[in-house]
Each structure stands twice: as structure tokens, then as C-alpha cells.
């Protein structure tokens, strides 16, 4: 069984969504992670390794925003600690171009003696150690440069009403060309694609946590109607919302794997 503990960080809460620790104490586990709008920095602990899309990883890695499914395999005794950033959240620490991050995973090069010694700490003692590492990497100038993307995310993620990008640009006093340039530099996809990804993820969380009908989930996720919802949902994972909801109901609720898929990664 894969056990996941999550921790909110008091440091940079508008950039770091949470810190998570995942441990597989029993048999090998395989997860299919749907497209997601987060960036993760992952540290294998205790000489652990895991497989991402058939590639073994045993060193600190960065995983970018994903617009496609990701297959993860965790052998028994795997233990990982991850920092889950909002899509724009890593940029103030590591100024990596978005196009390098999108649908990609690569080694986190600034490995220090602190990261090498992560395994000696208890789970809770890891949190301040991680915060110290990213405090050293933080750049205020780069933080200011992500304001527009961060504001866009907050508007679309927490607004349940149908809200167009054109409406947002008028409200924010900007234009799509400027917005698109920022998105491509920081996230690696256009504002339109990112807005669709946000809606998709909102609907996934609702499929798990809500007993609402699909029509209500569609509207509350920002879709015009159920047909629009189904079409967009299929674009991301090639399944209808109803068929995916049936899959969720079959999952072992005690394992928390489904909640891990959507709410954490």
C-alpha cells in the first residue's frame, strides 16, 4: 500500500502548494497519473528508485506540468519526498524555461550536501530542511515576473462561473499577446491550453469528492454544458467522465491511490 503524508508550508505558500512524502512499504505499485497543472521536485530517500514512463529515476528530479498521462511504478520499500509547486511556482527559485518543463522530467542539478543527507531526517524534520534549500534559491525579481501568470491561475482555478480569457484580459488590463509570452516562458503552454487543463483538473477532483451529477460538475468546473465537458475530458485522457467515474468507484478506497492521483499529483 502506498502511504502519503502531506504538509503545508508556511514559507512561500503562494508558490509551493504542499510538501508530500510517499512511502511504499509493501508490494510494487503502479499508478497512472492524469494530466496535471503542477510542477514537482522529487527526492528519492534511502537509496530508493522509481520508474516514470519506463525510465528509472534514483536522483533528485524535476517533473513539469503535464498534458498527458504519466505512468509511475514504485517498487516495495520506495520512499520519496516531493515539493509540489503551482505551475508558476518553481520559476522564482530556478529560472527554467517552460518549454523545457512541459511533459518532461529531468535531473535536479543543484544537489547539495543537505539533499544528499535527507535520509537521516525524520519526516517532519525534512520540511524545514527543504524550506532552507529553496530559501537560498529564491529570487525576488523572478517572483515579480510571475505575477500575471499567478493572477490568471487564481482567477480561473477558484472561479466556478464561466469566465473567458478575454474577460480576464480586460479585467487585468493586459492583452493575450503579452499573456501568451509570459505563459510560454514560465509554463510552456498557452493560456488557452492551461485554462483547459485547470478545468479538467477541477472536474477530476469533483468526480472524486462530489456526489453531484455530471451536469453540475460540468457547470461548476467552468464548462458551457455537458457535451463541452465530455469533449474536453476525452481530449485529455481519451475516456468519458462517466467511464472514468466508474473506474474511480472500483478503486480500493483504503489505498488512497485515487486521491493521490488527483489531489496530490
C-alpha positions in Angstrom: 0.0 0.0 0.0 1.3 3.5 -0.9 1.1 5.8 2.1 1.1 9.5 1.5 1.6 12.3 4.1 1.2 15.9 3.1 2.3 19.1 4.8 1.5 22.7 4.1 4.5 25.0 4.2 4.4 28.4 5.8 7.2 29.6 3.5 6.2 30.7 0.0 2.6 29.4 0.3 1.6 31.2 -2.9 4.3 29.3 -4.8 4.5 25.9 -3.0 1.2 24.1 -2.9 2.4 21.5 -0.4 5.2 19.1 0.5 4.4 15.4 0.3 6.1 12.2 1.5 5.2 8.9 -0.2 6.3 5.5 1.1 5.5 2.1 -0.4 6.0 -0.4 2.4 4.5 -3.5 0.7 4.3 -4.8 -2.9 5.2 -2.9 -6.1 2.6 -0.3 -7.0 1.8 1.3 -10.4 -0.2 4.5 -10.9 -1.4 6.3 -13.9 -1.4 10.0 -13.2 -3.7 12.1 -15.3 -2.6 15.4 -16.8 -1.9 17.9 -14.1 -1.0 21.6 -13.6 1.7 21.3 -11.0 5.5 21.1 -11.0 7.2 18.7 -8.6 10.7 18.4 -7.3 11.2 14.9 -6.1 13.9 13.4 -3.9 14.3 9.6 -3.6 15.2 8.7 0.0 17.1 5.7 1.4 18.6 4.8 -2.0 15.1 4.4 -3.4 14.3 4.5 -7.1 11.1 4.7 -9.1 10.1 4.4 -12.7 8.5 7.2 -14.7 7.2 6.3 -18.2 9.6 3.3 -18.3 12.7 5.4 -17.2 14.2 4.6 -13.8 14.9 7.6 -11.5 17.1 7.4 -8.4 18.3 11.0 -8.2 16.6 14.3 -7.4 14.3 15.2 -10.3 12.0 17.9 -11.6 8.7 17.0 -13.1 7.0 19.6 -15.2 3.3 20.4 -15.9 1.8 17.5 -17.9 -0.9 17.5 -20.6 -0.8 13.7 -20.9 -1.0 10.6 -18.7 2.1 9.6 -16.7 2.8 6.0 -15.6 4.6 5.7 -12.3 5.9 2.5 -10.8 7.1 2.3 -7.2 9.0 -0.8 -6.0 8.4 -2.1 -2.5 10.4 0.0 0.1 10.4 3.1 -2.1 10.3 6.4 -0.2 10.1 9.8 -1.8 9.8 13.4 -0.6 8.3 15.9 -3.1 7.7 19.6 -3.3 4.6 20.4 -5.3 4.7 23.8 -6.8 2.0 25.6 -8.6 2.7 25.7 -12.4 4.4 29.1 -12.0 5.9 28.4 -8.6 9.3 26.9 -9.4 10.3 29.9 -11.6 11.3 32.3 -8.7 13.7 29.6 -7.5 15.0 28.1 -10.7 14.5 30.1 -13.9 13.9 27.2 -16.1 12.1 27.9 -19.4 8.6 26.4 -19.5 9.1 24.6 -22.8 11.8 22.5 -21.1 9.5 21.6 -18.3 6.3 20.7 -20.1 5.6 16.9 -20.2 9.2 16.3 -19.1 11.3 15.1 -16.2 15.0 15.8 -15.7 17.6 15.8 -13.0 17.6 18.5 -10.3 21.2 19.6 -10.6 21.7 21.9 -7.6 22.2 18.9 -5.3 23.8 19.9 -2.1 25.1 18.1 1.0 21.7 18.9 2.5 19.8 17.0 -0.1 22.3 14.1 0.0 21.6 13.7 3.7 17.8 13.9 3.5 17.5 10.3 4.6 18.9 10.9 8.1 16.0 13.2 9.0 12.6 12.2 10.3 9.7 13.1 8.1 8.7 16.2 10.0 12.4 17.4 10.2 12.6 17.2 6.4 10.2 20.1 6.0 12.4 22.9 7.4 15.4 21.4 5.6 13.6 21.7 2.3 12.4 25.2 3.1 16.0 26.2 3.8 17.2 24.9 0.4 14.6 26.8 -1.5 15.0 30.0 0.5 18.6 30.0 -0.7 17.5 29.7 -4.3 14.7 32.3 -4.1 14.9 35.4 -6.4 12.6 38.3 -5.7 13.0 39.7 -9.3 11.8 36.4 -10.8 9.0 36.3 -8.2 7.7 39.6 -9.5 7.8 38.3 -13.1 5.3 35.5 -12.4 2.6 37.9 -11.1 0.4 37.8 -14.2 0.5 34.0 -14.6 -0.2 33.6 -10.8 -3.1 36.0 -11.0 -4.5 34.2 -14.1 -4.3 30.9 -12.2 -6.1 32.2 -9.1 -8.9 33.7 -11.2 -9.6 30.5 -13.2 -8.9 27.9 -10.5 -11.2 29.5 -7.9 -13.9 30.9 -10.1 -16.7 28.4 -10.7 -18.5 30.6 -13.2 -17.9 30.6 -16.9 -15.1 33.1 -17.4 -13.4 33.8 -20.7 -9.7 34.7 -21.2 -10.9 37.8 -23.0 -12.8 38.8 -19.8 -9.7 38.2 -17.8 -7.5 40.3 -20.1 -10.0 43.2 -19.8 -10.1 42.9 -16.1 -6.4 42.7 -15.7 -5.5 45.4 -18.1 -3.4 43.2 -20.3 -3.7 41.6 -23.7 -3.5 38.0 -25.0 -0.1 38.5 -26.8 1.6 39.6 -23.5 -0.1 36.9 -21.5 0.9 34.2 -24.1 4.5 35.4 -24.0 4.6 35.0 -20.2 2.9 31.6 -20.2 5.3 30.2 -22.8 8.3 31.4 -20.9 7.2 30.3 -17.4 4.9 27.3 -18.0 5.5 26.2 -21.6 1.9 26.2 -22.9 -0.5 28.9 -24.0 -3.0 30.5 -21.6 -5.9 28.7 -23.5 -4.3 25.3 -23.1 -3.6 26.0 -19.4 -7.1 27.2 -18.8 -8.5 24.0 -20.3 -6.1 22.0 -18.1 -7.4 23.8 -15.0 -11.0 23.0 -15.8 -10.1 19.4 -16.5 -8.4 19.0 -13.1 -11.3 20.7 -11.3 -13.7 18.3 -12.9 -11.5 15.3 -11.8 -11.5 16.4 -8.2 -15.2 16.8 -8.3 -15.6 13.3 -9.8 -13.9 12.0 -6.6 -15.1 14.3 -3.9 -18.6 15.3 -5.0 -21.8 13.3 -5.4 -23.2 15.9 -7.9 -24.4 14.8 -11.3 -22.2 15.2 -14.3 -24.2 18.2 -15.5 -23.5 20.0 -12.2 -19.8 19.0 -12.2 -19.5 20.3 -15.8 -21.0 23.7 -14.9 -19.1 24.1 -11.7 -15.9 23.3 -13.5 -16.5 26.1 -16.0 -17.8 24.2 -19.0 -20.7 25.6 -21.1 -22.6 22.3 -21.0 -22.2 18.6 -20.5 -21.3 18.0 -24.2 -18.5 20.5 -23.9 -17.3 18.8 -20.7 -17.3 15.3 -22.3 -15.4 16.5 -25.3 -12.7 18.3 -23.3 -12.4 15.4 -20.9 -11.9 12.9 -23.7 -9.3 15.1 -25.2 -7.1 14.8 -22.1 -7.5 11.1 -21.2 -9.5 9.5 -24.1 -12.3 8.5 -21.7 -15.7 9.9 -20.9 -16.3 11.4 -17.4 -18.9 8.7 -16.7 -16.5 5.8 -17.6 -13.8 7.4 -15.5 -16.1 7.8 -12.6 -16.9 4.1 -12.8 -13.2 3.4 -12.6 -12.9 5.5 -9.5 -15.7 3.6 -7.8 -13.9 0.4 -8.4 -10.7 1.7 -6.7 -9.8 0.4 -3.3 -10.7 3.4 -1.1 -8.4 2.3 1.7 -5.4 2.6 -0.5 -6.0 6.4 -1.1 -4.4 5.9 -4.6 -7.2 7.7 -6.4 -7.0 10.7 -4.1 -3.2 10.6 -4.6 -3.6 10.7 -8.3 -5.8 13.7 -8.4 -5.4 15.8 -5.3 -1.7 15.3 -4.8 -0.2 14.7 -8.2 
